[in-house]
Amino acid sequence: MRHELLTVGKLIGGPNGEVERFLKTFVGTPAAAVANRYFASAAMHNGAYTVANSGLPGDGLAHNVTCAQTAVDVEDTNGKLVIVGKDVNGNAISEEIIPNAGETVQGLKAFKEVVSITGVGWTQGGTGADTIVIGFGDLIGLPDVLLVASDVFLVAVGTGLLNAPTVVVGAAPCQNTVVATGANGTNKLRVIYLI
C-alpha cells in the first residue's frame, strides 16, 4: 500500500507576500497492529534475532516496534532489545526497548523497515527462558519534522475524526508521529498539518 503526501497551499505569508509555512495532507492506509510481524514467539536470548517479513510492516508506512514478553516460571532479568532500521525517509535509526513480562511495550520511534534486532543483558530467572514476540503498533510516522503538536489540525481514520489525537513531536522524522486508532488495513489515515 502506498501513502500520499499532498501540499495543500500556503497558510502564512511574510510581510512581502513570501510563503513561510505550508499546510500539508498525509494520506495512508495503515495496517492494524501485528504483534508478531518481525519475530514470532520464541525463547528470549542475548544476540541477534532473525527478522521476519524482510523487516517491513507490509503497508509501506512507518510504525513503532512493539515487544511482548511472557514469563515461563520466574520472570527473567530483563535486558533490552536494540532495534536498528530505517525511518520513513530511508535514514538509519535505532531504538532500545526494555520488555517487561505480561506487557506489550510500545516503542516510540517510527520504523519503515527493521534491519536488525539484538538482545542485550538478559539473564534467565528460572528453569526456562521467557518468551518474546516482536511486532508493530498503531503509531504512524510522518515524513516531516513538526514544530509543535498543535501544528496538526486534523487526524482522521476512515470517516471518523479522532478527538484529541495523540501527536508526538521530535527532532527527527521518526519522532514525529500520530496514533492511528482504529486502523485496519482498509480505512485511510488522513493527517493535515503545518510544515
VOPAGU-2260 file (C-alpha; in pm, 1 decimal, decimal comma):
REM VOPAGU-2260
SITE   aa  ch    i         X         Y         Z
SITE  MET   A    0       0,0       0,0       0,0
SITE  ARG   A    1     124,4     346,2     -82,2
SITE  HIS   A    2      94,9     667,4     108,5
SITE  GLU   A    3      45,8    1009,5     -39,2
SITE  LEU   A    4     174,4    1346,1      69,6
SITE  LEU   A    5      -8,6    1640,1     -78,1
SITE  THR   A    6      77,0    2009,2     -43,5
SITE  VAL   A    7    -249,9    2194,8       6,4
SITE  GLY   A    8    -116,8    2551,3     -15,1
SITE  LYS   A    9      36,0    2837,0     174,0
SITE  LEU   A   10    -116,7    2927,0     505,9
SITE  ILE   A   11     102,2    3209,1     631,6
SITE  GLY   A   12     260,9    3483,3     420,7
SITE  GLY   A   13     550,6    3707,0     516,7
SITE  PRO   A   14     541,5    4087,8     502,8
SITE  ASN   A   15     630,6    4083,6     131,6
SITE  GLY   A   16     395,9    3800,2      41,0
SITE  GLU   A   17     658,8    3524,7      60,0
SITE  VAL   A   18     549,4    3184,9     186,5
SITE  GLU   A   19     664,5    3097,0     535,7
SITE  ARG   A   20     472,5    2774,2     602,8
SITE  PHE   A   21     264,7    2521,8     411,5
SITE  LEU   A   22     -35,8    2315,7     504,9
SITE  LYS   A   23      16,5    1950,9     408,8
SITE  THR   A   24    -202,1    1644,8     395,7
SITE  PHE   A   25     -61,9    1298,9     466,7
SITE  VAL   A   26    -276,6    1008,4     347,1
SITE  GLY   A   27    -203,0     640,2     403,6
SITE  THR   A   28    -374,9     308,9     471,8
SITE  PRO   A   29    -219,6     168,5     788,6
SITE  ALA   A   30    -242,4    -198,0     871,7
SITE  ALA   A   31    -381,0    -295,2    1209,5
SITE  ALA   A   32    -110,3    -363,9    1468,6
SITE  VAL   A   33      56,6    -704,7    1426,2
SITE  ALA   A   34     213,5    -841,2    1745,0
SITE  ASN   A   35     443,6   -1096,1    1574,8
SITE  ARG   A   36     533,0    -930,1    1241,5
SITE  TYR   A   37     910,8    -911,7    1299,8
SITE  PHE   A   38     967,5   -1206,9    1533,4
SITE  ALA   A   39     729,8   -1486,2    1637,7
SITE  SER   A   40     717,3   -1629,4    1988,9
SITE  ALA   A   41    1041,9   -1794,6    2095,9
SITE  ALA   A   42    1278,9   -1804,6    2389,9
SITE  MET   A   43    1445,5   -1472,7    2463,9
SITE  HIS   A   44    1821,1   -1461,3    2435,8
SITE  ASN   A   45    2125,9   -1240,0    2403,2
SITE  GLY   A   46    2242,6   -1178,4    2048,0
SITE  ALA   A   47    2070,1   -1143,5    1713,4
SITE  TYR   A   48    1706,0   -1229,8    1645,5
SITE  THR   A   49    1603,8   -1341,2    1296,9
SITE  VAL   A   50    1392,1   -1060,8    1148,5
SITE  ALA   A   51    1081,6   -1189,3     966,8
SITE  ASN   A   52     897,8   -1041,8     665,9
SITE  SER   A   53    1209,9    -860,6     541,3
SITE  GLY   A   54    1165,4    -622,3     834,5
SITE  LEU   A   55     876,4    -446,9     658,9
SITE  PRO   A   56     540,3    -378,0     823,9
SITE  GLY   A   57     373,5    -456,8     490,8
SITE  ASP   A   58     170,8    -138,8     439,3
SITE  GLY   A   59     450,9      90,5     322,7
SITE  LEU   A   60     422,0     314,0     629,6
SITE  ALA   A   61     649,8     367,2     929,4
SITE  HIS   A   62     527,4     212,8    1258,0
SITE  ASN   A   63     656,7     181,8    1612,2
SITE  VAL   A   64     804,4    -151,4    1722,2
SITE  THR   A   65     631,1    -348,4    1998,9
SITE  CYS   A   66     754,6    -626,6    2224,2
SITE  ALA   A   67     550,1    -870,7    2433,1
SITE  GLN   A   68     728,3   -1084,0    2693,4
SITE  THR   A   69     573,3   -1380,7    2874,1
SITE  ALA   A   70     733,4   -1525,4    3187,7
SITE  VAL   A   71     780,5   -1903,7    3175,3
SITE  ASP   A   72     818,9   -1957,5    3550,8
SITE  VAL   A   73    1026,4   -1697,2    3733,8
SITE  GLU   A   74    1048,5   -1378,3    3529,0
SITE  ASP   A   75    1390,0   -1340,1    3371,7
SITE  THR   A   76    1604,8   -1036,8    3444,7
SITE  ASN   A   77    1506,0    -806,1    3164,7
SITE  GLY   A   78    1770,8    -679,1    2933,8
SITE  LYS   A   79    1687,0    -471,5    2630,0
SITE  LEU   A   80    1623,2    -504,1    2260,1
SITE  VAL   A   81    1828,4    -287,3    2027,3
SITE  ILE   A   82    1620,9    -217,5    1716,2
SITE  VAL   A   83    1806,8     -89,5    1408,3
SITE  GLY   A   84    1632,3      13,6    1089,5
SITE  LYS   A   85    1519,6     296,6     862,2
SITE  ASP   A   86    1273,1     580,8     901,6
SITE  VAL   A   87    1008,6     694,0     652,8
SITE  ASN   A   88    1275,8     881,5     453,2
SITE  GLY   A   89    1525,8     592,7     446,3
SITE  ASN   A   90    1754,2     735,5     716,4
SITE  ALA   A   91    1922,6     495,8     960,2
SITE  ILE   A   92    1763,6     497,4    1307,4
SITE  SER   A   93    1782,6     287,6    1622,5
SITE  GLU   A   94    1591,0     245,4    1945,5
SITE  GLU   A   95    1627,7      49,4    2268,4
SITE  ILE   A   96    1317,4    -119,6    2410,1
SITE  ILE   A   97    1307,4    -276,4    2756,7
SITE  PRO   A   98    1049,5    -558,4    2762,0
SITE  ASN   A   99     852,3    -647,7    3073,8
SITE  ALA   A  100     672,7    -976,0    3136,8
SITE  GLY   A  101     296,7    -958,5    3099,9
SITE  GLU   A  102     306,9    -635,3    2898,7
SITE  THR   A  103     328,2    -521,6    2540,7
SITE  VAL   A  104     588,5    -246,4    2548,5
SITE  GLN   A  105     545,9      16,2    2277,2
SITE  GLY   A  106     847,5     173,4    2107,5
SITE  LEU   A  107     840,9     547,9    2046,6
SITE  LYS   A  108    1010,9     576,8    1706,2
SITE  ALA   A  109     851,4     500,9    1369,0
SITE  PHE   A  110    1037,6     240,8    1158,4
SITE  LYS   A  111     957,7     189,8     790,8
SITE  GLU   A  112    1196,3    -107,1     795,6
SITE  VAL   A  113    1358,6    -308,4    1074,1
SITE  VAL   A  114    1707,9    -423,6     974,7
SITE  SER   A  115    1821,0    -597,8    1293,4
SITE  ILE   A  116    1704,9    -684,1    1644,4
SITE  THR   A  117    1959,8    -769,4    1912,3
SITE  GLY   A  118    1900,0    -882,2    2269,9
SITE  VAL   A  119    2143,1    -747,6    2530,1
SITE  GLY   A  120    2173,0    -806,6    2904,8
SITE  TRP   A  121    1923,1   -1091,5    2951,9
SITE  THR   A  122    1959,6   -1332,7    3246,2
SITE  GLN   A  123    1739,1   -1638,3    3281,2
SITE  GLY   A  124    1541,8   -1627,0    3605,3
SITE  GLY   A  125    1408,5   -1982,1    3640,3
SITE  THR   A  126    1421,5   -2319,6    3468,2
SITE  GLY   A  127    1316,2   -2184,0    3129,9
SITE  ALA   A  128    1375,0   -1867,5    2930,6
SITE  ASP   A  129    1084,8   -1626,6    2897,0
SITE  THR   A  130     927,0   -1598,4    2553,8
SITE  ILE   A  131     924,6   -1284,8    2343,1
SITE  VAL   A  132     720,6   -1162,6    2044,6
SITE  ILE   A  133     815,7    -855,9    1836,3
SITE  GLY   A  134     581,2    -669,9    1603,6
SITE  PHE   A  135     447,5    -323,7    1530,8
SITE  GLY   A  136     185,2     -94,4    1678,5
SITE  ASP   A  137     -53,1     176,3    1559,8
SITE  LEU   A  138     186,3     469,4    1596,1
SITE  ILE   A  139     249,7     608,6    1244,0
SITE  GLY   A  140     548,3     821,4    1141,6
SITE  LEU   A  141     501,0    1142,9     945,4
SITE  PRO   A  142     754,6    1237,5     674,9
SITE  ASP   A  143     814,3    1585,9     818,5
SITE  VAL   A  144     953,1    1738,1    1137,4
SITE  LEU   A  145     680,5    1938,2    1311,2
SITE  LEU   A  146     743,6    2242,5    1528,2
SITE  VAL   A  147     473,6    2172,8    1787,6
SITE  ALA   A  148     195,3    1916,4    1828,6
SITE  SER   A  149     -67,4    2186,6    1776,4
SITE  ASP   A  150      53,2    2221,2    1413,8
SITE  VAL   A  151    -155,5    1908,8    1346,7
SITE  PHE   A  152    -504,0    2034,1    1262,4
SITE  LEU   A  153    -682,7    1708,8    1184,7
SITE  VAL   A  154    -636,0    1334,0    1222,2
SITE  ALA   A  155    -898,9    1103,9    1074,4
SITE  VAL   A  156    -916,3     727,5    1030,3
SITE  GLY   A  157   -1171,8     628,2     771,2
SITE  THR   A  158   -1463,3     867,1     800,6
SITE  GLY   A  159   -1411,2     933,7    1171,4
SITE  LEU   A  160   -1218,0    1227,9    1312,5
SITE  LEU   A  161   -1003,7    1143,0    1614,1
SITE  ASN   A  162   -1094,7    1358,1    1911,3
SITE  ALA   A  163    -775,9    1481,7    2084,5
SITE  PRO   A  164    -543,4    1265,8    1871,7
SITE  THR   A  165    -211,6    1152,7    2014,3
SITE  VAL   A  166      58,2    1356,7    1837,8
SITE  VAL   A  167     428,6    1343,0    1927,8
SITE  VAL   A  168     687,3    1590,7    1801,0
SITE  GLY   A  169    1063,7    1537,8    1795,2
SITE  ALA   A  170    1384,4    1649,8    1627,5
SITE  ALA   A  171    1388,4    1366,9    1368,7
SITE  PRO   A  172    1115,5    1240,3    1131,5
SITE  CYS   A  173    1094,4     908,0    1319,7
SITE  GLN   A  174     988,6    1103,6    1630,8
SITE  ASN   A  175     700,4    1291,9    1462,5
SITE  THR   A  176     407,2    1057,5    1492,4
SITE  VAL   A  177      32,7    1015,9    1527,8
SITE  VAL   A  178    -157,9     719,7    1667,4
SITE  ALA   A  179    -393,0     568,7    1406,8
SITE  THR   A  180    -660,4     444,9    1645,3
SITE  GLY   A  181    -891,7     207,4    1459,6
SITE  ALA   A  182    -666,7     142,6    1158,7
SITE  ASN   A  183    -749,5    -192,6     999,8
SITE  GLY   A  184    -566,5    -206,2     667,0
SITE  THR   A  185    -860,5     -79,1     462,7
SITE  ASN   A  186    -956,2     259,3     611,5
SITE  LYS   A  187    -744,4     563,0     525,4
SITE  LEU   A  188    -548,6     772,7     772,2
SITE  ARG   A  189    -557,0    1145,8     691,8
SITE  VAL   A  190    -342,4    1397,9     876,1
SITE  ILE   A  191    -343,2    1770,8     797,2
SITE  TYR   A  192     -58,3    1970,1     946,8
SITE  LEU   A  193     168,5    2273,7     909,2
SITE  ILE   A  194     530,5    2249,4     799,6
